[in-house]
Amino acid sequence: MILNQGVENVQIKKREEHGYVIQLSKDKQYNILVIQKGIDVVVRLLDSNNVLIEEKDSPNGTQGPEQFDYLPRFSGNFNIKIKVLDDPSNTVGAYDIKVIEYTKEQLDFIKKERERKDSYP
């Protein structure tokens, strides 16, 4: 279970792709977070028909986060795919994955922070 709990140190090798099915609810906002540990991956979010919704591959190499927020327009099962990028030096590593459902308090804080930042020239 990756919703609000996460999975740590998942081993992944060159040419592998891991998949997770997750139930998301309409009008809730989620943060999808994958922490790369020694391997460069791309993270894809797809709907239940395997239509690509979001793809994330930051220029941070083999360490650090691949992260994005998502607000579903409908409730249902979604697929998260983690694929190793095709690069000769990208052979083996690990990742952590977690999907967080934002609380109302977190969303209020994010909204206030955005408004504060937008108010500066």
Sequence and secondary structure as in RCSB ss.txt:
>XXXX:A:sequence
MILNQGVENVQIKKREEHGYVIQLSKDKQYNILVIQKGIDVVVRLLDSNNVLIEEKDSPNGTQGPEQFDYLPRFS
GNFNIKIKVLDDPSNTVGAYDIKVIEYTKEQLDFIKKERERKDSYP
>XXXX:A:secstr
  BSS EEEEEEETT EEEEEEEE TT  EEEEEEEESS EEEEEE TT  EEEEE  S TTEEEEEEEE  SS 
EEEEEEEEE   TT  EEEEEEEEEE  HHHHHHHHHHHHHHHT  
